Amino acid sequence: MASDKSSRTMVTIDGNSAAAQVAHALNEVIAIYPITPSSPMGEEADELSAAGVKNIWGTVPDVTEMQAESGAAGAIHGALTTGALATTFTASQGLLLMIPNMYKIAGELLPTVFHVSARSLAVHALSIFGDHSDVMAVRQTGWALLASGSIQEIHDFALIAQAATLESRVPFVHFFDGFRSSHEIQKIAQLTHEDMRALVDDQFVIAHRMRGMSPDRPVLRGTAQNPDVYFQGRETVNPYYEATPVIVQKAMDRFAEVVGRQYHLFDYVGAPDAERIVILMGSGAEVAHELVDYMLERGEKVGVLKVRLYRPFVGEAMIAAVPKTVKSIAVLDRTKEPGSLGEPLYQDVVTAFTEAIAGGSWDRMPVIVGGRYGLGSKEFTPAMIQAVFDNLAAAKPKNHFTVGIIDDVSHTSLNWDDDFSTESSGVHRALFFGLGADGTVGANKNSIKIIGQATDNYAQGYFVYDSKKSGARTVSHLRFSRKPIRSSYLIKQAGFLACHKFTFLEQFDMLSQLEPGGTFLLNSSYSAAEVWDRLPREVQQQIIDKQPKFYVIDGDAIAKSVGLGGRINIIMQAAFFKISGVLPEEKAMEMISAAVEDTYGRKGGRIVDMNIRGAEVAVERIERVSYPGEVTSTFSMRLPVPAYAPEFVQSVTAEIIAGRGDLLPVSALPVDGTFPMATTQYEKRTVATEIPVWEPEVCIQCNQCAYVCPHATIRMKVYDAESANGSSPGTFKSIEAKGREWKGMKYALQVAPEDCTGCGVCVEICPAYAKDASGQKTDRKAINMAPLTEELRHNEAENWDYFLALPETDPATYNRFTVKGSQFIRPLFEFSGACAGCGETPYIKLMSQLFGDRAIVANATGCSSIYGGNLPTTPYAVRADGRGPAWSNSLFEDAAEFGLGMRLTTDKLTQYARELLDQLIAQAQNHNELLEAIRDADQSTQEGIEQQRGRVAQLKDLLEQDGSPFAAQFLGVADYLVRKSVWVFGGDGWAYDIGYGGLDHVLASGRDVNVLVLDTGVYSNTGGQMSKATPRGAVAKFAAAGKGLPKKDLGMIAMTYGNIYVAQVALGANMTQAIRAFAEAEAYDGPSLIIAYSQCIAHGYDLRHGYQNQKDAVESGFWPLYRFNPDNTRAGKQPLMLDSKAPTADIEGWMYTQNRFRILRNSDPERATELLEMMRQDVVTRWKMYEQWAQFDI
Amino acid sequence: MADLTTTYMGIALKNPLIVAASSISNYVDKVKRAEEVGAGALIIRSLFEEQILHDEMTMADFMERAAYISPEIQSAFYPPIESGGPREHLMWVEKARRAVKMPIFASLNAASPGSWTSYARQLEETGVAGLEINYYVVATDPNVSGSELEQRLFDIVESVAQIVSIPVAVKLSPYYTSTPNIVRELEKRGAKAVVLFNRFLQPDIDVDSEALANDMVLSAPREMKVPLRWVALLYGRTQMDLALNTGVHSGRDVIKAILAGASAVQVASCLLENGLPYLSTMLLEMQGWMETKDYRSLDEFRGKLSQQNIPDPFGFERAQYMKLLMSQQ
């Protein structure tokens, strides 16, 4: 990175922002679709347009959200072909979905730049993280590929690419590493509109316009060609590809003239007489640059060649950039191409050298080896590149190696020295461990910005999150330096370490990341005098060993005392400024005030005062801890999983939980992405600060609390009193079970204290109130939240274990299709990482209880696939006999088709099994009774299914004894003689948008597939983008002005087919209706669609009140409850049954308890009122339509 | 039929009954209904600056809390939308004003000096007939004297009266040491009316939950005595109009206020208690009384029992108090 020769504004932004700002300034039409990690680019473009920011030609770009990336690419193709300057942003599967159009766009020489935050592809598993697999999958499309390695480069190359595409007419993919670059914050020099004007020649813009299709000068494009001319037509473009590299270099040179930073197609850094070099692209090249600088200082003859323009790949330019002295070369690819001769960049380099030697421009073949690194954002450090250089120094360097992992299977990996570091002492390194919701990340972003703006320091920030949405842990990695920072890797040793959540000390070994003599800041309710004995032994030992300056501050108490509630961010930020030494102390307070003003200035004096007061108190109350020279603590850090966990969980899952997943060797991982079930039960996260506590005497035993619990942490059992005799823990509670069928038996309700997220939904739903002495109703319920003290946790954990050991409630004593009965069934979906109060998970849990033992689930990508299948632990569980939901996630767009495929298998293999059964019956001499019973079994009830399982088990025994080829064949499919239940889960982004075409087809197929749409009305998992399910009037990303159009009525569309079972449910508004819908949908011999109202944190209110919100949604008419059962038609009855009444409440009440609507009322009340009126009309119109249909005499 | 018309701050009202700033103005339909049942004017509930700030803070807090929860959600759920500040309130004021023919007044409770004038200007732009300043401080700082607090009020009134061209009324606290002095000073600074008095919500204590209770308690008729006395005392001593507020629960109460010298009377509690149509009952009651007494207009008896016009001018002063005390013994 060269320095900026002018006085351009220095801004502290991330890579996505660096790309989006330029893309917005240089385009007119932007069509996007959200996908991590590229979503923020589209969002920023939309925000800029919403704020009226104009492009360099003085017009505000039009930003449109599409239904899928394929749609975005199609729209861009259309916009380009008609002469607009158009772009999109994407990654991973999104880029794959664009491939068909990318061929078209390149084939038609339409200039554009797609900005791609390069991400892994879904293979054995999905990964949202970064590598080059996606961009490597488009290298053959005819697009130019330009790679950025740093945030400044992203900003610069976005402009260079645009200038080059317009002149060359070859479309460009401009890519950079997902997360590592897209989400890394750096201080960079911001390009001006003048810079952009200087680079982008308007003559090419006009030429593009003139080529645009218009009825005023019509042409025809998109012909179909025959064998006679297609080939020649394909070759017409060659001159354009030959010209492109020249044009790119010209743009780079012009950029250097204007801005001062000089780039080349290939940039070499290193010794002019280097003997060993590495070749790579992206952020890894920056790390290599850092290492090479370090090695050069030590006199090593090494270098790095940074590949900028990867396609068209100009071999001559690459060769010209490599020192002639080179003896060995390692080419590093951030992708994997199984079965190839080597990864793509390696092959290109080898070919280039071969051609150079053949052409005489190079003497003899150097040693060239290829290796893979950094897949799925695997750390890529100077130590790893050092290992690559060491490999090159070997007599026979390893080829086709991997670096960054331990490959004990194929032995491809290079060993690296984990202690090797190039980190310089001139860099301040700080690590912060915080909670997702405590503002730590926000405060750190703010600190970076402040320091970046107020000092000459360069600043870097990168933020790591865990995979759980409730109680998520964040680790902020901050670097500050007088020199530019190339360290695109995590901080391993920090001079400053802050722990914002005390209990983390027991869970994560963070002190190992503190430099000896560094500074350790702990948010602690214990004073400096008290804190020492509250630390685990391991922490004490490390403190003694490393002798840090150890400080405590009671951030929570200070926040509370100055009126900041639970927001400790400003306090911890002030503490950081005070003691970190990043700035002189006198400057610290100034910085704090600047931080407060920056964050809250607009909100008025009192809020600023409150925060400044918080900061002042923080600075006063930091206490230095003096500690003894020996360990005194009586307790140790917690084990990541209990000692009784299964072997795989102990050896693999526990390591991932403990943060040591990077050290797991290849052999530890399954070969095909198949994982064991029910592992969340071993990850005792203990994220709640308060949990529900049961009062048996008040309880009416309705089981509603368990029904609505999003995390399956409340369960109940009715059991024979004798089971509890003598052995129950002292605080275990039970009471006489209500109901004649349970006379003399006990009812126990138990909370899992370490799995509960403390959302309070159970307490809100509880209908039973305690009465006072005078018989008056009190506020106390049968279940009440209580602070999770260590004592409560300990007692209830013990009780939970005891409860699990109690026998299950006898299924013969309850009806499983009732609210109460369903909750005696063990949930086969438990303790997921979903948000506290999640509205989706209770539906999934209900399905798992009713049908989990025979269910196969196809899950669309989204929240439900993340809390359903994100490592380290997964929530789908099995019942005692080992049966449970088989679950898989294919893609975002194809869940319905994926599920249909499962149905097709089930139908086919069931048919085959029955054919074999018939053959067997025809031939059998004995066991005919059993075989015929299997053939004729009634499996319409759970009892019938369990009986059939018994019979099939007998059959399998017989088949095993038989041992014939026929028996072996039959054994493989015999389980299909028991009914299976095929389910498709997905959110509204899938069902209404990207997966709608497939969903429609599957629903129209007539096959018995049950579809559950978890409708939050927004793309929840990617951060709240508008979908076609977003209600009118709600604000979402891409609907900053409030969505103007009504929510698509998916249920109505499905009902028009006539043969699809459709139900709209809201579990909290009518519990019985929901369970009935699940029962009917599953029983219906054909496609079923359940659309489930799911509250979400994106709606903007305390989800504790989620079920009240559901009731309001139904009463206001926003969410009418209904079931449409085609079986009724056959019985001569009307299929549509309305399960809720005509709207009784004004929809305004429902809307304005939610921030997603309120924010519009506040910012644009006129429009909000207009949309409110339309909403009122919508609900009335829709209700009348339903009502008429329901009353229609068939 | 007796003529009930009056003028308040130079604005003609068809009768002296003004619907006070209250939840009645939350709905345009209710504002319309108030006009239908005969209200002379209506004051829209206050624009509270602190409420706006609080709402902004709550929203910002929500946005930040939900902003950093997973690698895929590293920004707030909503695009960064600039808070509209008072826009929503202004829209409602304007909407209410457009919906009726009777004069609509706005009420303002700002927190910082600059906001008083900027919000006042914005309220004026909604087309309201006048502005009521709802100045409410609970003096908790022992370092701030009463005169300092009074000076703040004067400064606010002066700055607001200067910046707007519509008439400005001041809704006063009953707790000033010298109400007549305050009134005179306000008049000097351009106020056109004083409203006697603001009725502040006082927190209660719930002994069962051992927590503060902030229940909305409606006024009782007996509460009218304090404002009645002050209207009677001030009538004729100021050019400003006097509006009586608090405890007016019947047409006869309105008559009392006029007899004491009020130009107008503000009502809310009795309407919240009995429904808006009760307003017409009050008007009928007034008509009946006036006809019985053979008054044709309010001016004929306005201020008749003010301090200046009664035979015993000390009746509203301390002597009366002594007499009452004596009689109790």
HADDOCK unambig.tbl for C-alpha pairs under 7 A between the chains (distance, minus, plus):
assign (segid A and resid 36 and name CA) (segid B and resid 72 and name CA) 6.00 0.50 0.50
assign (segid A and resid 37 and name CA) (segid B and resid 72 and name CA) 6.90 0.50 0.50
assign (segid A and resid 47 and name CA) (segid B and resid 79 and name CA) 6.61 0.50 0.50
assign (segid A and resid 436 and name CA) (segid B and resid 68 and name CA) 5.22 0.50 0.50
assign (segid A and resid 436 and name CA) (segid B and resid 69 and name CA) 4.73 0.50 0.50
assign (segid A and resid 437 and name CA) (segid B and resid 65 and name CA) 4.69 0.50 0.50
assign (segid A and resid 437 and name CA) (segid B and resid 66 and name CA) 6.49 0.50 0.50
assign (segid A and resid 437 and name CA) (segid B and resid 68 and name CA) 6.59 0.50 0.50
assign (segid A and resid 437 and name CA) (segid B and resid 69 and name CA) 6.60 0.50 0.50
assign (segid A and resid 438 and name CA) (segid B and resid 65 and name CA) 6.72 0.50 0.50
assign (segid A and resid 439 and name CA) (segid B and resid 64 and name CA) 6.76 0.50 0.50
assign (segid A and resid 439 and name CA) (segid B and resid 65 and name CA) 6.50 0.50 0.50
assign (segid A and resid 441 and name CA) (segid B and resid 68 and name CA) 6.87 0.50 0.50
assign (segid A and resid 465 and name CA) (segid B and resid 70 and name CA) 5.74 0.50 0.50
assign (segid A and resid 465 and name CA) (segid B and resid 71 and name CA) 5.53 0.50 0.50
assign (segid A and resid 466 and name CA) (segid B and resid 70 and name CA) 6.86 0.50 0.50
assign (segid A and resid 467 and name CA) (segid B and resid 70 and name CA) 6.56 0.50 0.50
assign (segid A and resid 469 and name CA) (segid B and resid 69 and name CA) 5.75 0.50 0.50
assign (segid A and resid 469 and name CA) (segid B and resid 70 and name CA) 6.05 0.50 0.50
assign (segid A and resid 472 and name CA) (segid B and resid 69 and name CA) 6.23 0.50 0.50
assign (segid A and resid 603 and name CA) (segid B and resid 53 and name CA) 6.57 0.50 0.50
assign (segid A and resid 1021 and name CA) (segid B and resid 72 and name CA) 6.78 0.50 0.50
assign (segid A and resid 1022 and name CA) (segid B and resid 72 and name CA) 5.31 0.50 0.50
assign (segid A and resid 1022 and name CA) (segid B and resid 73 and name CA) 5.82 0.50 0.50
assign (segid A and resid 1023 and name CA) (segid B and resid 72 and name CA) 6.73 0.50 0.50
assign (segid A and resid 1023 and name CA) (segid B and resid 73 and name CA) 4.77 0.50 0.50
assign (segid A and resid 1023 and name CA) (segid B and resid 77 and name CA) 5.49 0.50 0.50
assign (segid A and resid 1024 and name CA) (segid B and resid 77 and name CA) 4.97 0.50 0.50
assign (segid A and resid 1024 and name CA) (segid B and resid 78 and name CA) 6.84 0.50 0.50
assign (segid A and resid 1035 and name CA) (segid B and resid 78 and name CA) 6.56 0.50 0.50
assign (segid A and resid 1036 and name CA) (segid B and resid 77 and name CA) 6.94 0.50 0.50
assign (segid A and resid 1036 and name CA) (segid B and resid 78 and name CA) 5.18 0.50 0.50
assign (segid A and resid 1036 and name CA) (segid B and resid 79 and name CA) 6.77 0.50 0.50
assign (segid A and resid 1037 and name CA) (segid B and resid 78 and name CA) 5.53 0.50 0.50
assign (segid A and resid 1037 and name CA) (segid B and resid 79 and name CA) 5.37 0.50 0.50
assign (segid A and resid 1040 and name CA) (segid B and resid 79 and name CA) 5.92 0.50 0.50
assign (segid A and resid 1098 and name CA) (segid B and resid 77 and name CA) 5.80 0.50 0.50
assign (segid A and resid 1161 and name CA) (segid B and resid 88 and name CA) 6.60 0.50 0.50
assign (segid A and resid 1162 and name CA) (segid B and resid 83 and name CA) 6.35 0.50 0.50
assign (segid A and resid 1162 and name CA) (segid B and resid 84 and name CA) 5.25 0.50 0.50
assign (segid A and resid 1162 and name CA) (segid B and resid 85 and name CA) 6.97 0.50 0.50
assign (segid A and resid 1162 and name CA) (segid B and resid 87 and name CA) 6.93 0.50 0.50
assign (segid A and resid 1162 and name CA) (segid B and resid 88 and name CA) 5.62 0.50 0.50
assign (segid A and resid 1163 and name CA) (segid B and resid 82 and name CA) 6.44 0.50 0.50
assign (segid A and resid 1163 and name CA) (segid B and resid 83 and name CA) 5.02 0.50 0.50
assign (segid A and resid 1163 and name CA) (segid B and resid 84 and name CA) 3.89 0.50 0.50
assign (segid A and resid 1164 and name CA) (segid B and resid 84 and name CA) 6.54 0.50 0.50
assign (segid A and resid 1165 and name CA) (segid B and resid 87 and name CA) 6.81 0.50 0.50
assign (segid A and resid 1165 and name CA) (segid B and resid 88 and name CA) 5.05 0.50 0.50
assign (segid A and resid 1165 and name CA) (segid B and resid 91 and name CA) 6.80 0.50 0.50
assign (segid A and resid 1166 and name CA) (segid B and resid 91 and name CA) 6.96 0.50 0.50
